Each structure stands twice: as C-alpha cells, then as structure tokens.
Amino acid sequence: MTKRELIEEVVHARTDLPRREVEALVNGVFETLSDALARGERIEIRGFGSFIVKRRNAREGLNPKTGQVVAVHAKRVAFFKAGKELKQRVDSRPIDEAADGAVRGVEPERARTPSRKPASATPEVGRAAYGMAAAGGDE
C-alpha cells in the first residue's frame, strides 16, 4: 500500500472528512514519526508495533562486482518490530487461539540467518562466485 492508497482508504472510511484534511493528517503523522526517529526516540503504537533506531557499527564489506574489500561506515537505521496483535492478524489466526504464543503441536519455524561473509573472502573466489571469471574477467 502506498501513501496515496492509504489516504484513499481513510477518505472512503471517513466520508465526513475532506480529502485535503485526510492528506494533511496522514502527512503530519508520517512527518512526526520521521522527526522522532531522527532524534533517536523510540515509537510504540500498541497493537501495531514499535519503531526504534539501531546503530550499525562500521565493518568491512565486499564489492560484489569486483570482490574488493571496502569500508562500510557506521550508521543508524530505522527498525520496525511488529506487535503481537499485528503478527497474529497477519498470520490470520484469531487472537484467542494463539493467546499463549504458539498453536499446540506446531513447532515455530526457525529462520536461518544468512552469513554476512562468503566462505572465502579472496577476490578470485568473489569474482568466480559472481560469474566474472567465467565471463572473461581478469584473474
């Protein structure tokens, strides 16, 4: 859903509000949320989720085109964590059925976290992994 579609949904749901007012309200909410995150504040919307700012430390990364090691600077990133009610609604389970957090007899799937570095960080392996050596790239 885009911001324009969100505005349209609110206009259709609240026919008593003019479109310009709805647009100003939606823009105001987003601007307020953005400003709070820029200040490093935590935003919590009960039943929906929370927004926080996480710090990513500086690290070394690989240029996927050349396989060359490059410096990645430290930065702050916005992070969203869905609330319990939103997770359950997205999963299409009634809130009462999953009150204890799990459906009986069903193990939750464990997400695999991808490794951040390839098995070998040498430029030759990096080029081969991206098909550059096979495509005639210099070795």
Phi, psi and omega in degrees: 000133177267170179298321179298317178294323177298315179299316179299318178299316180293319179300318180288327180283326181241080184292345180281348180258133176291151182303319181298321178293317179298315179299317179295321179294313180297314178298321178296319179296312180296321179295318179296316178298316180297317179298318180296318179293323178297329177278355179086013181280156176266137178243127179235124177244105184305134179083348181246302179159188181227149177246132176224164176253123178252149178262129174257123180289158175294147181204174174260135178235176179245135172286117184294337181283317186252342184079004182283142177284130179232153178276131175251120185287157175294148180204166175251137181230145176282139183226134179246134175238119182293143176281168184302313182296320179294317178301316181292322180292319178295323180282356178061031175255141174298147183297321182294323182296324184251033184299327180272003175094350180210147175275136184300136176082001181241120177280136175292144178290141178261124180282135176273131177269126180291146179290147183276337181238144176293166182305322177230129184264020180282145181302324182296318179292322179299317179294317180296321181295330180261011174080010182287322181294319180289332182273006177097015177292154181292144184250000000 
